[in-house]
Amino acid sequence: MAIDPICKMEVNESSPAATAEYKGKTYYFCAPGCKTTFLQDPEKYLE
């Protein structure tokens, strides 16, 4: 299981609601809205 970097929910890597690539790593999201928020300022959520 992956952790959504926005809401910290567990996300099944085989069936995420959304994914995004950033600096060569795949991030998994529970909902498209979390992906949108992440992409606006990825560094903010990776600290």
N, CA, C and O atoms as a GROMACS GRO file, in nm:
protein
  188
    1MET      N    1   0.084  -0.119   0.000
    1MET     CA    2   0.000   0.000   0.000
    1MET      C    3   0.088   0.124   0.000
    1MET      O    4   0.193   0.129   0.064
    2ALA      N    5   0.044   0.223  -0.073
    2ALA     CA    6   0.112   0.352  -0.077
    2ALA      C    7   0.034   0.450   0.011
    2ALA      O    8  -0.082   0.426   0.044
    3ILE      N    9   0.100   0.558   0.048
    3ILE     CA   10   0.035   0.661   0.127
    3ILE      C   11   0.015   0.786   0.039
    3ILE      O   12   0.110   0.836  -0.020
    4ASP      N   13  -0.108   0.833   0.032
    4ASP     CA   14  -0.139   0.955  -0.041
    4ASP      C   15  -0.065   1.071   0.028
    4ASP      O   16  -0.088   1.094   0.147
    5PRO      N   17   0.022   1.143  -0.043
    5PRO     CA   18   0.101   1.249   0.023
    5PRO      C   19   0.018   1.370   0.068
    5PRO      O   20   0.067   1.452   0.145
    6ILE      N   21  -0.106   1.380   0.022
    6ILE     CA   22  -0.191   1.493   0.061
    6ILE      C   23  -0.271   1.461   0.187
    6ILE      O   24  -0.260   1.531   0.288
    7CYS      N   25  -0.350   1.355   0.181
    7CYS     CA   26  -0.442   1.325   0.292
    7CYS      C   27  -0.392   1.213   0.383
    7CYS      O   28  -0.453   1.184   0.486
    8LYS      N   29  -0.281   1.149   0.344
    8LYS     CA   30  -0.218   1.041   0.421
    8LYS      C   31  -0.300   0.912   0.427
    8LYS      O   32  -0.273   0.826   0.510
    9MET      N   33  -0.398   0.898   0.340
    9MET     CA   34  -0.475   0.773   0.333
    9MET      C   35  -0.393   0.666   0.265
    9MET      O   36  -0.306   0.696   0.182
   10GLU      N   37  -0.420   0.540   0.299
   10GLU     CA   38  -0.356   0.429   0.228
   10GLU      C   39  -0.424   0.413   0.093
   10GLU      O   40  -0.546   0.424   0.081
   11VAL      N   41  -0.343   0.388  -0.010
   11VAL     CA   42  -0.394   0.373  -0.147
   11VAL      C   43  -0.338   0.243  -0.203
   11VAL      O   44  -0.217   0.220  -0.197
   12ASN      N   45  -0.425   0.160  -0.258
   12ASN     CA   46  -0.381   0.036  -0.321
   12ASN      C   47  -0.309   0.072  -0.451
   12ASN      O   48  -0.367   0.133  -0.540
   13GLU      N   49  -0.182   0.034  -0.461
   13GLU     CA   50  -0.102   0.071  -0.578
   13GLU      C   51  -0.152   0.006  -0.707
   13GLU      O   52  -0.121   0.055  -0.816
   14SER      N   53  -0.229  -0.101  -0.697
   14SER     CA   54  -0.280  -0.166  -0.818
   14SER      C   55  -0.409  -0.103  -0.869
   14SER      O   56  -0.450  -0.131  -0.981
   15SER      N   57  -0.473  -0.017  -0.786
   15SER     CA   58  -0.597   0.047  -0.833
   15SER      C   59  -0.616   0.186  -0.769
   15SER      O   60  -0.716   0.210  -0.702
   16PRO      N   61  -0.519   0.275  -0.790
   16PRO     CA   62  -0.534   0.410  -0.733
   16PRO      C   63  -0.634   0.493  -0.812
   16PRO      O   64  -0.660   0.466  -0.929
   17ALA      N   65  -0.691   0.594  -0.748
   17ALA     CA   66  -0.781   0.685  -0.818
   17ALA      C   67  -0.702   0.773  -0.915
   17ALA      O   68  -0.754   0.815  -1.018
   18ALA      N   69  -0.575   0.799  -0.880
   18ALA     CA   70  -0.490   0.883  -0.965
   18ALA      C   71  -0.344   0.858  -0.930
   18ALA      O   72  -0.312   0.815  -0.818
   19THR      N   73  -0.255   0.885  -1.026
   19THR     CA   74  -0.111   0.878  -1.001
   19THR      C   75  -0.045   0.999  -1.064
   19THR      O   76  -0.101   1.063  -1.153
   20ALA      N   77   0.076   1.028  -1.017
   20ALA     CA   78   0.155   1.135  -1.076
   20ALA      C   79   0.301   1.097  -1.065
   20ALA      O   80   0.343   1.035  -0.967
   21GLU      N   81   0.379   1.135  -1.165
   21GLU     CA   82   0.524   1.116  -1.162
   21GLU      C   83   0.587   1.248  -1.121
   21GLU      O   84   0.551   1.354  -1.172
   22TYR      N   85   0.683   1.240  -1.029
   22TYR     CA   86   0.755   1.361  -0.988
   22TYR      C   87   0.896   1.321  -0.952
   22TYR      O   88   0.918   1.238  -0.864
   23LYS      N   89   0.993   1.380  -1.022
   23LYS     CA   90   1.135   1.352  -1.000
   23LYS      C   91   1.164   1.202  -1.004
   23LYS      O   92   1.240   1.149  -0.923
   24GLY      N   93   1.102   1.134  -1.102
   24GLY     CA   94   1.128   0.993  -1.124
   24GLY      C   95   1.058   0.897  -1.030
   24GLY      O   96   1.081   0.776  -1.038
   25LYS      N   97   0.972   0.945  -0.944
   25LYS     CA   98   0.898   0.859  -0.851
   25LYS      C   99   0.749   0.871  -0.879
   25LYS      O  100   0.699   0.978  -0.914
   26THR      N  101   0.678   0.759  -0.864
   26THR     CA  102   0.533   0.758  -0.882
   26THR      C  103   0.466   0.780  -0.747
   26THR      O  104   0.500   0.714  -0.649
   27TYR      N  105   0.372   0.870  -0.743
   27TYR     CA  106   0.292   0.897  -0.623
   27TYR      C  107   0.149   0.854  -0.652
   27TYR      O  108   0.098   0.872  -0.762
   28TYR      N  109   0.085   0.797  -0.551
   28TYR     CA  110  -0.049   0.741  -0.564
   28TYR      C  111  -0.147   0.824  -0.480
   28TYR      O  112  -0.114   0.868  -0.370
   29PHE      N  113  -0.267   0.845  -0.536
   29PHE     CA  114  -0.366   0.932  -0.471
   29PHE      C  115  -0.499   0.861  -0.457
   29PHE      O  116  -0.537   0.778  -0.540
   30CYS      N  117  -0.572   0.897  -0.349
   30CYS     CA  118  -0.703   0.838  -0.322
   30CYS      C  119  -0.811   0.901  -0.410
   30CYS      O  120  -0.917   0.842  -0.430
   31ALA      N  121  -0.784   1.021  -0.461
   31ALA     CA  122  -0.883   1.094  -0.541
   31ALA      C  123  -0.812   1.190  -0.636
   31ALA      O  124  -0.701   1.236  -0.606
   32PRO      N  125  -0.874   1.222  -0.749
   32PRO     CA  126  -0.814   1.317  -0.843
   32PRO      C  127  -0.784   1.454  -0.780
   32PRO      O  128  -0.688   1.520  -0.818
   33GLY      N  129  -0.866   1.495  -0.685
   33GLY     CA  130  -0.843   1.624  -0.619
   33GLY      C  131  -0.711   1.628  -0.543
   33GLY      O  132  -0.645   1.731  -0.539
   34CYS      N  133  -0.674   1.516  -0.482
   34CYS     CA  134  -0.546   1.511  -0.411
   34CYS      C  135  -0.430   1.524  -0.511
   34CYS      O  136  -0.330   1.591  -0.482
   35LYS      N  137  -0.443   1.460  -0.626
   35LYS     CA  138  -0.340   1.472  -0.729
   35LYS      C  139  -0.326   1.617  -0.774
   35LYS      O  140  -0.215   1.668  -0.787
   36THR      N  141  -0.438   1.683  -0.797
   36THR     CA  142  -0.437   1.823  -0.841
   36THR      C  143  -0.367   1.911  -0.738
   36THR      O  144  -0.285   1.996  -0.773
   37THR      N  145  -0.400   1.891  -0.612
   37THR     CA  146  -0.338   1.969  -0.504
   37THR      C  147  -0.188   1.943  -0.501
   37THR      O  148  -0.109   2.037  -0.489
   38PHE      N  149  -0.147   1.817  -0.512
   38PHE     CA  150  -0.006   1.780  -0.511
   38PHE      C  151   0.070   1.848  -0.624
   38PHE      O  152   0.177   1.905  -0.602
   39LEU      N  153   0.015   1.843  -0.745
   39LEU     CA  154   0.085   1.898  -0.861
   39LEU      C  155   0.099   2.051  -0.857
   39LEU      O  156   0.185   2.106  -0.926
   40GLN      N  157   0.018   2.118  -0.779
   40GLN     CA  158   0.031   2.263  -0.766
   40GLN      C  159   0.159   2.302  -0.692
   40GLN      O  160   0.217   2.407  -0.719
   41ASP      N  161   0.204   2.216  -0.599
   41ASP     CA  162   0.325   2.247  -0.520
   41ASP      C  163   0.379   2.119  -0.457
   41ASP      O  164   0.370   2.102  -0.336
   42PRO      N  165   0.436   2.028  -0.539
   42PRO     CA  166   0.480   1.898  -0.487
   42PRO      C  167   0.578   1.908  -0.369
   42PRO      O  168   0.565   1.831  -0.274
   43GLU      N  169   0.672   1.998  -0.374
   43GLU     CA  170   0.772   2.008  -0.267
   43GLU      C  171   0.709   2.034  -0.131
   43GLU      O  172   0.760   1.989  -0.028
   44LYS      N  173   0.600   2.107  -0.130
   44LYS     CA  174   0.531   2.138  -0.004
   44LYS      C  175   0.487   2.010   0.067
   44LYS      O  176   0.490   2.003   0.190
   45TYR      N  177   0.446   1.910  -0.010
   45TYR     CA  178   0.391   1.788   0.048
   45TYR      C  179   0.495   1.677   0.068
   45TYR      O  180   0.466   1.573   0.126
   46LEU      N  181   0.615   1.701   0.019
   46LEU     CA  182   0.720   1.599   0.033
   46LEU      C  183   0.820   1.632   0.143
   46LEU      O  184   0.915   1.558   0.165
   47GLU      N  185   0.798   1.742   0.213
   47GLU     CA  186   0.891   1.782   0.320
   47GLU      C  187   0.882   1.687   0.437
   47GLU      O  188   0.953   1.705   0.536
   0.00000   0.00000   0.00000
